[in-house]
Amino acid sequence: MLKGLHHNAYRCRDSEETRKFYNDFLGLPLVNAFQIAETQSGRATHTLHSFYQMDDGSCLAFFEAPDMTFNFKTQHDFDLHIALEVSPDDLHKMFAKGKAAGIETRGITDHGFIDSIYFRDPNGYVIELTAKRPGHDDTVVKAAVTARERLDEWQREKPAAVGA
């Protein structure tokens, strides 16, 4: 059975600019970095894999692979983002820190059960910091009761996909 997140892994343009954002700005310690000279399938590569650890032990990880093409682009929130939990006090502190640092910072957004702020990292990815609001856990429990019903309704009624 799944126990939780060990790490995610995204591509990065430059390991040092990525480190500055995740380590220096967000405060996640760099806990591992290693070079990969050969893929599991035997292909030669020149790649760095780096890991930034959160308080629960899970990590955000990145591959810098200059020998492989990748289309870096500014991601839309719906396409790709990761939400990381912080305290309400830290949410406000990080909002001010992002603005002061000149980092693209959006929010504070009230989602009813959480408040969120959004940054864009040097690779174009959206990083959401979120703080639980009072009643968060009750809201989640109540939503779980009807989640499947809402998904089934969506499947029946959703509009046709653009370009389909």
C-alpha positions as CSV (number, residue, x, y, z in Angstrom):
1,M,0.0,0.0,0.0
2,L,1.2,3.5,-0.7
3,K,2.6,5.3,2.4
4,G,3.2,8.8,1.1
5,L,5.5,10.8,-1.2
6,H,9.1,9.9,-1.2
7,H,10.1,12.4,-3.9
8,N,8.8,14.0,-7.1
9,A,11.1,14.6,-10.0
10,Y,11.1,17.4,-12.6
11,R,13.6,18.6,-15.1
12,C,15.5,21.8,-14.4
13,R,17.4,24.2,-16.7
14,D,20.3,24.9,-14.3
15,S,20.9,23.1,-11.0
16,E,22.4,26.1,-9.3
17,E,19.5,28.5,-10.1
18,T,17.2,25.8,-9.0
19,R,19.1,25.4,-5.7
20,K,18.9,29.2,-5.1
21,F,15.1,29.0,-5.3
22,Y,14.4,25.8,-3.4
23,N,17.3,26.0,-0.8
24,D,17.9,29.8,-0.4
25,F,14.4,31.1,-1.0
26,L,12.1,28.3,0.2
27,G,14.5,27.0,2.8
28,L,14.5,23.4,1.8
29,P,17.9,21.8,2.5
30,L,19.8,20.2,-0.3
31,V,20.2,16.6,0.9
32,N,21.5,14.7,-2.1
33,A,23.0,15.4,-5.5
34,F,24.6,12.8,-7.7
35,Q,25.6,12.5,-11.3
36,I,24.2,9.9,-13.6
37,A,26.5,8.7,-16.4
38,E,24.3,5.9,-17.7
39,T,20.5,5.4,-17.8
40,Q,18.9,2.2,-16.6
41,S,18.5,1.2,-20.3
42,G,22.3,1.6,-20.9
43,R,22.3,5.0,-22.7
44,A,25.2,7.3,-21.8
45,T,24.1,10.6,-20.3
46,H,25.5,13.5,-18.3
47,T,22.8,14.3,-15.8
48,L,22.7,15.7,-12.2
49,H,19.9,14.5,-9.9
50,S,19.3,16.7,-6.8
51,F,17.0,16.5,-3.8
52,Y,15.5,19.1,-1.5
53,Q,14.0,17.7,1.7
54,M,10.8,18.8,3.5
55,D,10.1,18.4,7.2
56,D,8.3,15.1,6.7
57,G,11.3,13.5,4.9
58,S,9.9,13.6,1.4
59,C,11.8,15.5,-1.3
60,L,11.4,17.7,-4.3
61,A,13.9,16.4,-6.8
62,F,15.3,17.7,-10.1
63,F,17.2,16.4,-13.1
64,E,19.5,18.7,-15.0
65,A,20.1,16.8,-18.3
66,P,21.9,19.2,-20.7
67,D,22.4,16.3,-23.2
68,M,18.6,15.8,-23.5
69,T,16.1,18.2,-25.2
70,F,13.3,19.4,-23.0
71,N,10.7,22.2,-23.8
72,F,10.8,24.4,-20.7
73,K,7.9,26.7,-20.7
74,T,5.9,28.8,-18.3
75,Q,3.4,26.3,-16.9
76,H,-0.3,27.1,-16.3
77,D,-1.5,26.3,-12.8
78,F,-3.9,23.6,-14.2
79,D,-1.1,22.0,-16.2
80,L,1.6,21.5,-13.6
81,H,2.0,22.6,-10.0
82,I,2.8,21.2,-6.6
83,A,1.3,22.4,-3.4
84,L,3.3,22.4,-0.2
85,E,1.8,22.9,3.2
86,V,3.0,25.7,5.5
87,S,1.6,27.3,8.7
88,P,-0.7,30.4,8.3
89,D,2.1,32.6,9.7
90,D,4.7,31.2,7.3
91,L,2.2,31.7,4.4
92,H,2.1,35.4,5.1
93,K,5.9,35.6,5.7
94,M,6.6,33.8,2.4
95,F,4.2,36.1,0.5
96,A,6.1,39.1,1.7
97,K,9.5,37.4,1.1
98,G,8.5,36.6,-2.5
99,K,7.3,40.1,-3.2
100,A,10.5,41.6,-1.6
101,A,12.7,39.2,-3.7
102,G,11.0,40.2,-7.0
103,I,9.8,36.6,-7.5
104,E,6.5,36.3,-9.3
105,T,4.1,36.0,-6.3
106,R,0.3,35.6,-6.5
107,G,-2.3,35.4,-3.7
108,I,-3.2,35.2,-0.9
109,T,-6.1,33.1,-2.4
110,D,-9.0,31.9,-0.1
111,H,-10.1,28.4,-1.3
112,G,-12.5,28.0,1.6
113,F,-10.6,25.3,3.4
114,I,-7.1,26.5,2.6
115,D,-5.3,29.7,1.8
116,S,-2.7,29.7,-0.9
117,I,0.1,31.7,-2.5
118,Y,1.8,30.9,-5.8
119,F,5.3,31.4,-7.0
120,R,7.0,30.6,-10.3
121,D,10.4,28.8,-10.0
122,P,13.3,29.4,-12.4
123,N,12.1,26.4,-14.6
124,G,8.6,27.8,-15.1
125,Y,6.9,25.5,-12.6
126,V,4.2,26.8,-10.3
127,I,4.9,26.3,-6.6
128,E,1.9,26.7,-4.3
129,L,2.3,27.2,-0.6
130,T,-0.9,26.4,1.3
131,A,-2.1,26.8,4.9
132,K,-5.0,24.9,6.3
133,R,-8.0,27.0,7.5
134,P,-10.0,26.1,10.6
135,G,-12.4,23.3,9.7
136,H,-10.1,22.0,7.0
137,D,-10.2,18.3,8.1
138,D,-14.0,18.3,8.4
139,T,-14.3,19.8,4.9
140,V,-12.1,17.1,3.5
141,V,-14.0,14.3,5.2
142,K,-17.3,15.7,4.0
143,A,-16.0,16.1,0.4
144,A,-14.8,12.5,0.3
145,V,-18.4,11.2,0.8
146,T,-19.6,12.7,-2.5
147,A,-16.3,12.7,-4.5
148,R,-17.1,9.7,-6.7
149,E,-20.6,11.0,-7.4
150,R,-19.2,14.4,-8.5
151,L,-16.6,12.7,-10.7
152,D,-19.2,10.5,-12.3
153,E,-21.4,13.6,-13.0
154,W,-18.5,15.3,-14.5
155,Q,-17.8,12.4,-16.8
156,R,-21.5,12.4,-18.0
157,E,-21.7,16.2,-18.6
158,K,-18.2,17.5,-19.4
159,P,-17.8,19.5,-22.6
160,A,-15.9,18.0,-25.6
161,A,-12.1,18.6,-25.3
162,V,-10.7,21.4,-27.4
163,G,-9.0,20.1,-30.5
164,A,-10.6,16.7,-30.2
